Amino acid sequence: MANVPDPAHIARLLIVMPTWLGDTVMATPTVRALRALYPQAQITALIRRNLKPLIESTGWLDRIITVRPSGSSYATGSNGVLPLSARLRAGGFDLAVLLPNSFRAGLLVRLAGIPRRVGYDRDGRGFMLTDRLAPPRSGSHFIPVCTRDYYLELARYLGAAAPDPALALFTRHEDDARADALLCAAGFDPRSGRKLVLLNPGASYGDAKMWLPERFAAVGDRCAAQLGCVVAVSGAPNERPILDAVCAAARTPILDLPALGIDLRLLKSVVKRSSLMITNDTGPRHMAAALGVPVVTIFGPTDPAWTRIDYARERMVMVQVDCGPCQKKQCPLDHRCMTRIDCDRVFARAAELLAPPALSGEPTRV
């Protein structure tokens, strides 16, 4: 192992956070491990502004610096590399831990003059890091490693021993109360004893990851009719057409959470109140696991090895096809990896998780 910095000599630590929702949730074990490793340090997270609600309630951070989302890792203008690096230089950080692989993140902390810069030697940025970890490869190809463990390896390199791999998110009491009030106004009282099933039919990565909206609606109908559940749908603002398609196809009323004013901060509270989430392989899946909520995850073109979370209350549904997992954002064929997943299969997994259960020890794949 290289001569890693002595934790006693680190007074100010910067964690450059991922730029995707699911990756940010999968980074929470690393944030927790770094807090345990540097208990006396002031720890600051640098994160996209839209993702700040995910981490602002944690007790592992002392400060959060936000930047506006853009098409690249960090926005231009006042949040461009030069102005932002100047802001970070003023922070007097002793150590930066880079979770994303981007060249831009490496350039940012190098220009900020942070003495120790730890990250993976990816995207041609190795010369800007003082501590370079080699990503797992087989020849010229990267070996699939789940994102959670990929980040945790940085903490292990710095000295974290046996870090807890469990994902974790937290909510604020006032957000829980506001979310409950919005749900009650829409006709669902979280104290009623009825189970809330949350459908998440979108995916930021691309259309290929999305199961058919009418099948989400059909499974929601069966949860309502056969299991007595209340069904809700959630998604990002740019997923409005998908949410509308699910609501239009449903035979029973669906709570439209974005239309109720549920934003990302309040979504954490709603997910925590839910009995089950049914989702594509996308960020809210990790939110459910981090909040201890059972989840049925529908996999299509993506390899589960990249996003494995080892969550006992998850049921992964997928079919084997000769063209997958292809990792493509758009299917060039007939989307068979998704169209061959029928409603019966997904509903069976949902009913299993909604039953008064003895939990199995391992996630299952069907």
C-alpha positions in Angstrom: 0.0 0.0 0.0 1.2 3.5 -0.7 2.0 6.0 2.0 -1.5 7.0 2.7 -2.2 10.2 4.7 -2.3 9.8 8.5 -6.0 10.5 9.6 -4.7 12.6 12.4 -3.1 15.0 9.9 -6.3 15.5 7.8 -8.3 18.5 9.1 -10.4 19.3 6.0 -11.6 16.6 3.6 -13.4 17.1 0.3 -15.6 14.3 -1.2 -16.4 14.9 -4.8 -19.8 13.1 -5.1 -21.2 11.3 -8.1 -23.4 13.0 -10.7 -26.2 10.4 -10.9 -28.9 9.8 -8.3 -28.4 6.1 -8.0 -24.6 6.5 -7.8 -25.0 9.1 -5.1 -27.0 6.7 -3.0 -24.4 3.9 -3.6 -21.8 6.4 -2.4 -23.3 6.6 1.1 -21.3 3.7 2.6 -18.1 5.4 1.5 -19.2 8.7 3.1 -19.9 6.9 6.3 -16.6 5.0 6.1 -14.7 8.3 5.6 -16.4 9.9 8.6 -15.4 7.0 10.7 -11.8 7.1 9.4 -11.5 10.9 9.9 -13.7 11.6 13.0 -12.2 15.0 13.8 -12.0 16.3 10.2 -14.4 18.8 8.7 -15.9 16.9 5.8 -17.4 18.7 2.8 -19.3 17.1 -0.1 -19.3 18.7 -3.5 -22.5 17.7 -5.3 -24.9 18.7 -8.0 -27.6 21.0 -6.6 -30.4 18.8 -7.7 -28.9 15.9 -5.7 -28.3 17.8 -2.5 -31.6 16.6 -0.9 -30.3 13.0 -0.9 -27.4 13.8 1.5 -28.4 16.9 3.4 -29.9 15.0 6.3 -26.9 12.8 7.0 -24.8 13.4 10.1 -21.6 12.4 8.3 -21.1 15.7 6.6 -20.2 19.1 8.0 -20.7 21.1 4.8 -22.2 20.7 1.3 -21.1 22.8 -1.7 -23.4 22.6 -4.7 -23.0 23.2 -8.4 -25.7 23.5 -11.0 -26.3 20.4 -13.2 -25.2 20.7 -16.8 -24.3 18.4 -19.7 -20.8 17.9 -18.2 -19.6 17.1 -14.7 -19.8 20.7 -13.6 -21.6 23.7 -15.1 -20.0 26.6 -16.9 -20.1 30.2 -15.8 -19.8 30.8 -12.1 -19.6 27.0 -11.6 -17.0 26.5 -14.2 -13.7 24.8 -13.4 -11.7 28.0 -12.7 -14.2 29.8 -10.5 -15.1 26.6 -8.7 -11.5 25.6 -8.1 -10.9 29.0 -6.6 -13.8 28.4 -4.2 -12.3 25.1 -3.2 -8.9 26.5 -2.8 -10.3 28.9 -0.3 -11.6 25.9 1.7 -8.0 24.8 2.6 -8.6 21.1 2.0 -5.9 18.7 2.9 -7.4 15.7 1.0 -9.8 15.2 -1.8 -11.5 11.9 -2.6 -12.9 11.7 -6.1 -15.8 9.3 -6.6 -16.7 10.1 -10.2 -14.2 9.1 -12.9 -14.3 12.3 -14.9 -11.3 14.2 -16.1 -13.0 17.4 -15.1 -13.2 16.3 -11.5 -9.5 15.6 -11.5 -8.7 19.0 -13.0 -10.9 20.7 -10.5 -9.1 19.4 -7.4 -5.7 19.8 -9.1 -6.4 23.5 -9.8 -7.7 23.9 -6.3 -4.2 23.0 -5.0 -5.5 20.2 -2.7 -2.2 18.4 -1.6 -3.6 14.8 -1.7 -6.0 13.8 -4.4 -7.3 10.2 -4.4 -9.2 8.6 -7.2 -9.2 6.0 -10.0 -6.8 6.4 -12.9 -9.5 6.8 -15.5 -10.3 9.2 -18.4 -6.6 10.3 -18.8 -6.5 12.1 -15.5 -4.0 10.0 -13.6 -1.3 12.7 -13.8 -3.5 15.0 -11.8 -3.9 12.6 -8.9 -1.4 12.0 -6.1 -2.9 8.6 -5.2 -4.1 6.6 -8.3 -6.1 3.4 -8.0 -6.2 1.1 -11.0 -9.8 0.1 -12.0 -10.3 -3.6 -12.4 -9.6 -4.6 -16.0 -9.4 -7.7 -18.2 -7.2 -6.6 -21.1 -8.7 -3.4 -22.5 -12.1 -4.0 -20.9 -13.3 -2.9 -17.5 -14.5 -5.7 -15.3 -18.0 -5.2 -13.9 -17.7 -4.1 -10.3 -20.8 -2.8 -8.4 -20.6 0.9 -8.0 -21.0 0.7 -4.2 -17.9 -1.5 -3.8 -16.0 0.5 -6.4 -16.4 3.6 -4.3 -15.7 1.7 -1.0 -12.3 0.6 -2.3 -11.2 4.3 -2.1 -12.0 4.3 1.6 -10.3 0.9 2.1 -7.2 2.3 0.3 -7.1 5.2 2.8 -7.3 2.8 5.8 -11.0 2.0 6.4 -11.2 -1.5 7.8 -14.3 -3.6 7.0 -16.5 -0.7 6.1 -20.3 -1.3 6.4 -21.6 -1.7 2.8 -25.3 -1.0 3.6 -26.8 2.0 1.7 -28.3 4.6 4.0 -30.5 7.7 3.5 -32.1 9.9 6.1 -35.2 12.2 6.3 -36.1 15.2 8.4 -39.1 15.1 10.6 -40.6 18.2 9.0 -40.3 16.6 5.5 -42.0 13.5 6.8 -44.8 15.6 8.1 -45.2 17.6 4.9 -45.2 14.4 2.8 -47.8 12.9 5.0 -50.0 16.0 4.7 -49.8 15.9 0.9 -50.6 12.2 0.8 -53.6 12.7 3.1 -54.9 15.5 0.9 -54.7 13.2 -2.0 -56.7 10.5 -0.2 -54.2 8.3 1.4 -53.6 8.4 5.1 -50.2 6.8 6.0 -51.6 5.9 9.4 -54.6 3.9 7.9 -52.7 0.6 7.8 -53.1 0.3 4.0 -50.0 -0.5 2.1 -48.6 2.0 -0.4 -47.0 0.6 -3.6 -44.8 3.0 -5.4 -44.3 2.5 -9.2 -41.2 4.0 -10.8 -41.5 3.5 -14.6 -38.9 5.9 -15.9 -35.1 5.7 -16.2 -32.6 8.5 -16.8 -30.1 6.3 -18.6 -32.4 5.7 -21.6 -35.5 4.1 -23.0 -34.0 0.7 -23.2 -34.1 0.4 -19.4 -37.8 1.0 -19.2 -40.5 -1.7 -18.9 -43.7 -1.0 -20.7 -45.9 1.7 -19.0 -49.1 -0.4 -19.5 -47.5 -3.3 -17.7 -46.6 -1.1 -14.8 -50.2 0.0 -14.7 -51.5 -3.6 -14.9 -49.3 -4.7 -12.0 -50.5 -1.7 -10.0 -54.1 -2.6 -10.8 -53.5 -6.1 -9.4 -51.8 -4.8 -6.3 -54.9 -2.6 -5.7 -57.6 -5.2 -6.6 -56.0 -8.4 -5.1 -53.9 -7.0 -2.3 -55.9 -3.9 -1.2 -52.9 -1.6 -1.8 -52.9 2.1 -2.6 -50.8 2.7 -5.7 -48.6 5.8 -6.5 -46.4 6.7 -9.4 -43.2 8.8 -9.3 -40.6 10.1 -11.7 -38.4 13.0 -12.7 -39.9 16.1 -14.5 -38.7 14.9 -17.9 -40.5 11.6 -17.4 -43.9 13.3 -17.4 -45.1 11.4 -20.6 -44.2 8.1 -19.1 -46.1 8.9 -15.9 -49.1 10.0 -17.9 -49.0 6.8 -19.9 -49.1 4.7 -16.7 -52.0 6.7 -15.2 -53.9 6.6 -18.4 -53.5 2.8 -18.7 -54.5 2.1 -15.1 -58.1 1.0 -14.3 -57.8 2.0 -10.7 -56.8 5.5 -9.4 -53.1 6.2 -9.0 -51.6 8.9 -6.9 -49.4 11.0 -9.1 -46.7 12.1 -6.7 -45.0 14.8 -8.9 -48.5 16.3 -9.5 -49.0 16.4 -5.8 -45.8 18.5 -5.3 -43.5 15.7 -4.2 -39.9 16.7 -4.9 -36.8 14.7 -4.3 -36.6 15.8 -0.6 -40.1 14.7 0.0 -39.8 11.6 -2.1 -37.4 10.2 0.5 -40.2 10.5 3.0 -42.8 8.9 0.7 -40.5 6.0 -0.1 -39.9 5.5 3.6 -43.7 5.3 4.1 -44.1 2.8 1.3 -44.5 -0.9 1.6 -43.0 -1.7 -1.8 -41.4 -0.1 -4.8 -41.6 -1.6 -8.3 -39.0 0.0 -10.5 -36.7 -0.2 -13.5 -33.0 -0.4 -12.8 -32.6 3.2 -11.9 -31.8 5.5 -9.0 -35.0 5.2 -6.9 -34.3 1.5 -6.6 -31.3 2.4 -4.5 -33.3 4.9 -2.5 -35.7 2.1 -1.5 -32.9 -0.1 -0.4 -31.3 2.7 1.6 -34.6 3.4 3.4 -35.2 -0.3 4.1 -38.2 -0.6 1.7 -38.8 -3.9 -0.3 -38.2 -3.4 -4.0 -38.9 -5.4 -7.2 -36.4 -4.3 -9.8 -37.0 -5.0 -13.5 -33.7 -5.5 -15.5 -33.4 -5.3 -19.3 -30.3 -4.2 -21.1 -28.1 -3.5 -18.0 -25.8 -6.0 -16.3 -26.8 -6.3 -12.6 -23.2 -6.7 -11.7 -22.6 -3.0 -12.1 -25.4 -2.0 -9.6 -25.5 -5.0 -7.3 -26.6 -4.0 -3.8 -27.0 -7.4 -2.0 -30.3 -6.3 -0.5 -32.3 -9.2 1.0 -35.6 -7.4 0.4 -35.0 -7.0 -3.3 -36.4 -9.3 -6.0 -34.7 -8.9 -9.4 -36.8 -9.8 -12.5 -35.1 -10.4 -15.8 -35.0 -12.7 -18.8 -32.0 -14.1 -20.6 -31.7 -13.0 -24.2 -29.0 -13.7 -26.7 -28.3 -10.0 -27.3 -27.9 -9.0 -23.7 -27.0 -7.5 -21.4 -26.0 -5.0 -24.0 -25.8 -1.8 -21.9 -27.3 0.2 -24.7 -29.4 3.3 -24.0 -31.7 2.6 -27.1 -32.6 -0.9 -28.3 -31.6 -1.4 -31.9 -33.8 -4.5 -32.2 -37.2 -5.3 -30.6 -36.6 -4.7 -26.9 -37.0 -8.4 -26.2 -35.2 -8.2 -22.8 -38.2 -6.1 -21.6 -41.1 -7.2 -23.7 -40.5 -10.9 -22.6 -41.1 -9.9 -19.0 -44.7 -10.5 -18.3 -47.0 -9.0 -15.6 -47.5 -12.3 -13.9 -43.8 -12.6 -13.1 -43.5 -9.1 -11.7 -46.8 -9.3 -9.7 -45.7 -12.6 -8.1 -42.5 -11.0 -6.8 -44.5 -8.0 -5.5 -47.1 -10.3 -3.8 -44.2 -12.2 -2.2 -42.7 -9.1 -0.7 -46.1 -7.7 0.4 -47.0 -10.8 2.2 -46.5 -11.0 6.0 -43.1 -12.5 5.6 -40.2 -14.3 6.9 -37.4 -12.6 5.0 -35.1 -14.7 2.9 -31.4 -14.1 3.5 -30.5 -13.4 -0.2 -31.9 -11.4 -3.1 -33.4 -13.6 -5.7 -33.4 -13.4 -9.5 -36.1 -14.8 -11.7 
